[in-house]
Amino acid sequence: MTHTDIPSTEAERAPPPRARYYLFLVRACLALSFGMAVLVAGSGISRLATFAGLNALGAGAVTLRWVGAHRSKVDRLLALLVAVVWIAVALSLLFHDTVGTLIGEATLLDLLGAVSVATGVLRMSGRFHDDPFAGDHPRARYRYVLGPLDVVLGIVVILAEAHTSTGIRIAFGCWGLVSGTFLLVDAMMLRRGLRSAARR
C-alpha cells in the first residue's frame, strides 16, 4: 500500500510524505543503533536509558501526528493517550538521573515495562498504530510481530530483578533491531514513493 492508497480524508490528515520519510529514517537509525549498542557494546544503564528515551520520543511524536488519521473517536482518544504516555516516558528516561532520584530506578523501569505491554496489546488489537502505510489498522507485521515483541519486552523489564539483567539487554537489543529494520524498510518505501511522485 502506498500513500495514494490511503482514503482521501485520512491522507489529508496524515503527515506529509517527506516529513514521514525523515521521521521514520531517524527512528530507524536510532532503533538500530540502540539494538546494536545494547547487544554488541554492552551499553550501561545510562546510555540504554538515553537511547530508549529518544526512541520513545520518536514513537510518541509519530503517534501524535497520526491521531487525526483514525476515523473512530475511541481510536483517536487511544492514540492520543498512547502518544502522551510515550512522550512522558521518553522525558522520564532522558532525564533518568533526576527522575530516578525522585521515584526510584526500579519504579521507572516498571513504568516503562507497563507502557510497553499496554502498547503491544493495543497494537495487536489493531486499535493503535504508527504504521505510515495503513489506514485505521496497522499491517500484519506491525500487529503480529512488533505487538508481541512490545509485550515480551515489557514483561522482561517488569520481572527482571535488576536493571543490569542480561534478559533486559537481550530483550531491548532484539526489540531495537527488529523495530529498526521495519522502520528502515518503511522509510525506503516512502523514499521510493517520493521519487515516483517527483518523476510524474
C-alpha positions, 0 to 999 in steps of 0.5 A, spaced: 500 500 500 502 506 498 500 513 500 495 514 494 492 508 497 490 511 503 482 514 503 482 521 501 480 524 508 485 520 512 491 522 507 489 529 508 490 528 515 496 524 515 503 527 515 506 529 509 510 524 505 517 527 506 516 529 513 514 521 514 520 519 510 525 523 515 521 521 521 521 514 520 529 514 517 531 517 524 527 512 528 530 507 524 537 509 525 536 510 532 532 503 533 538 500 530 543 503 533 540 502 540 539 494 538 546 494 536 549 498 542 545 494 547 547 487 544 554 488 541 557 494 546 554 492 552 551 499 553 550 501 561 544 503 564 545 510 562 546 510 555 540 504 554 536 509 558 538 515 553 537 511 547 530 508 549 528 515 551 529 518 544 526 512 541 520 513 545 520 520 543 520 518 536 514 513 537 510 518 541 511 524 536 509 519 530 503 517 534 501 524 535 501 526 528 497 520 526 491 521 531 487 525 526 488 519 521 483 514 525 476 515 523 473 512 530 473 517 536 475 511 541 481 510 536 483 517 536 482 518 544 487 511 544 492 514 540 492 520 543 493 517 550 498 512 547 502 518 544 502 522 551 504 516 555 510 515 550 512 522 550 512 522 558 516 516 558 521 518 553 522 525 558 522 520 564 528 516 561 532 522 558 532 525 564 533 518 568 538 521 573 533 526 576 527 522 575 530 516 578 532 520 584 525 522 585 521 515 584 526 510 584 530 506 578 526 500 579 519 504 579 521 507 572 523 501 569 516 498 571 513 504 568 516 503 562 515 495 562 507 497 563 507 502 557 510 497 553 505 491 554 499 496 554 502 498 547 503 491 544 496 489 546 493 495 543 497 494 537 495 487 536 488 489 537 489 493 531 486 499 535 493 503 535 498 504 530 504 508 527 504 504 521 505 510 515 502 505 510 495 503 513 489 506 514 485 505 521 489 498 522 496 497 522 499 491 517 500 484 519 507 485 521 506 491 525 500 487 529 503 480 529 510 481 530 512 488 533 505 487 538 508 481 541 515 483 541 512 490 545 509 485 550 515 480 551 519 486 552 515 489 557 514 483 561 522 482 561 523 489 564 517 488 569 520 481 572 527 482 571 530 483 578 535 488 576 536 493 571 543 490 569 539 483 567 542 480 561 534 478 559 533 486 559 539 487 554 537 481 550 530 483 550 531 491 548 537 489 543 532 484 539 526 489 540 531 495 537 533 491 531 527 488 529 523 495 530 529 498 526 529 494 520 521 495 519 522 502 520 528 502 515 524 498 510 518 503 511 522 509 510 525 506 503 518 505 501 516 512 502 523 514 499 521 510 493 514 513 493 517 520 493 521 519 487 515 516 483 511 522 485 517 527 483 518 523 476 510 524 474 
